[in-house]
């Protein structure tokens, strides 16, 4: 229909044809701008909804997931699984309490003082030492060495080491574990 109208206007005069083309272009440009604004708004809302949303697992669920992950990585027997489950459940309960306290302080607008930050970091290091000693008692020697390598890599590279390994992460980690005979092509020349 529009094409037929364009042909009619073309033969009737160039001014009328030009006005129609400009009018149609303005409408199309307006629709295009509206479509871009709507899609960007929808994407921004989706991203905003994902930020800060964590699955609120119970301590039992967290402990079970950690235990299964460690069982897959280290071939734990039943006694080791039970000990790891108990350790991870205790840690998850402590973490849940600390998270709740942090949220309450954050909602009230209370910022931690330097002494509180120091205390938090000190407690964090103590918990890491306790975990290391507990895992040393639970795991066998070769399992503990493997666990220590993974936990060190997780501290150095973050959770992306375990959850989302990609080429660069694997290369960095392979560089650190030279004794397993693998090296990434990204780090061949480095020592």
Secondary structure by P-SEA (a helix, b strand, c coil): caaaaaaaaaaacaaaaaaaaaaaaaaaaaaaaaaaaaaaaaaaaaaaaaccccccccaaaaaaaaaaaaaaaccccaaaaaaaaaaaaaaaaaaaaaaaaaaaaaaacccccaaaaaaaaaaaaaaaaaaaaaaaacccaaaaaaaaaaaaaaaaccccccccccaaaaaaaaaaacccccccccccccc
